[in-house]
Amino acid sequence: MEAREQLQKDILKDLISYSEGLIPAVQEMIDELRSEEKEDTRQFLEEIINGINWEIEVYNQCASLINEKSSYIDKKEMIQAVGSLGTSLNSGDRFQIAECLEQHFLPFLNKLTLASKLVV
């Protein structure tokens, strides 16, 4: 059990470090989606979605440890946000995607980072 907890703490340290780049990238993407699309916007968005998915996977694997110290993350909200993002992405509406990222995922990523810092 202790070995698993140590592995979880190690990955949460990685998440904290990764979030330092991902959160500003999400903000940049929101701005980009609300203005003129650039040549690499779709590729950049795909990379951000992959990063968000990785952080969600980390949360899923470490939820018991994270929730031991805080209740910052509401799993139901996260699931709804994922569904909302899927709907937005399928619609192809840049403004809807930007709104979803801003309203759901920036708060989630910030809360997850804070909760991770409390654990490690």
N, C-alpha and C positions, 0 to 999 in steps of 0.2 A: 504494500500500500504506500509506504514511504517513497519507494522508487517512482511510482506513478505520479505521486504528488510533486516530486522534484522535477520530473519530465514536464508536467503541466506548468510549473513555475518557469522553467526554462523557455517553453514556447510562449508563455505570456510576456516574458522579457523581449522575445523576438517580435511579438505583436506590438508592444509599445514602440519599439524602434521602427517597425514597418509603418505604423500609424503616423509617425512624424512626417513621412513622405506622402502617404495615402490621403490624409485629411486635406492638406493643401491642394493635392491633385484633384480631389473631388470638387473643392471650391472652384478651382480653375475650370474644370469641366462644366460646372453649372454656368459660369460666366460665358464660356465658349458656346454652350448650347443656346443661350439666350441672345447671342449676337450672331455674327456671320460664321457659318461653319467653315473650318479650315480643311486643308487637304487631308490631314491625319486625324480629324475629329473622331471618326468611327473607330479607328484603331486604338486611339487613346481611351475612348469610352470602353472598348472591349477589355483593355488592360485594367482599367479601374474596376470594372465589374468582376474580373478575375481576382483582384485584390480584395474586394468586398466579400466575395465568396470564400476566400481563404480565411478572412477574419471571422466570418460566420462559422466556418468549420472549426476554427480554434475555439470559439465560444462554445459550440456544441460539445467539444471534447473536454472543455474545462469548466463547464457551467456549474458543476457541483462545488468546485473550489472557489469560483468567483462568487457564487451565491451564498457561500458560507460567511463571507464578510460583509456583503452588501446586497441590496435588492435593486440596484440601478437598472438592471436589464429586465424588461418584461418580455418574456419569450413570445407571448401572443402578439405583442406589438411588432416584434421582429418578423414573425411569420407573415403578418399582414403587410409589412413593408416589402418583404420579398415578393409577395403576390402583386402588390402595387407596381413594383419595379418591372416585373415580368409583363404586366399589362401595358405599362408605358413603353417598354422596349418593343413589344409587338406592334403597338400602334405606330411607332416611328415618329411620333410627335416630339420634337426636340424640347419644346417648352414643358410638356408634361413630364418628360424624363428629368429635366432640370428641377422641376417642382418636387418630384419624388425624391431625388437625391438630396435636395435642400431640407425638405420637411421630415424625411424619414431616416436617411442614411448618415447625414452629418451628425445629427443627435446620437444615433446609435453608435457610430464610430467613436465619438467623443466620450460617451458613457462607458463603452467597452474599454477604452484606453484608461480612463479614470479608475474603473473597477479593477483592471489588471494591475495598475500601480498600487492599489490598496493591498493586493494579494502578495506582490513581490516586494 
